[in-house]
Amino acid sequence: MEVVRQVEHVLPDQPADALFRDFGESAVIFRVRWWIDSYVDTFLMYDKVNNAILEALRAADIDVAFPRQDLNLKVDDNDAGRLGSASAGNPL
């Protein structure tokens, strides 16, 4: 929250907090709340605050999880031969 309060145009004298909302796929979801003077630049402020949070997480060596999918292919002998020659620089 210290990082959020330091973002330009976030009001330092107003409350700011992070609320643990939920578990997601490969994620822990928080809602971060903070105050600004005007809602004209709301999307720009979300960008500034989110980037400040991301930089702080990286500086603390905290990885942001990304969804992962494993793909398993069933390959018969004919396909295996063709795939082997393709990896050697030959077209399929």
Stockholm file with secondary structure:
# STOCKHOLM 1.0

chainA/1-92         MEVVRQVEHVLPDQPADALFRDFGESAVIFRVRWWIDSYVDTFLMYDKVNNAILEALRAADIDVAFPRQDLNLKVDDNDAGRLGSASAGNPL
#=GR chainA/1-92 SS CHHHHTSTTBCTTSCCEEEEEEEETTEEEEEEECCBSCSTTHHHHHHHHHHHHHHHHHHTTCCCCCCCCCCCCCCCHHHHHHHHHHHTTCCC
#=GC SS_cons        CHHHHTSTTBCTTSCCEEEEEEEETTEEEEEEECCBSCSTTHHHHHHHHHHHHHHHHHHTTCCCCCCCCCCCCCCCHHHHHHHHHHHTTCCC
//
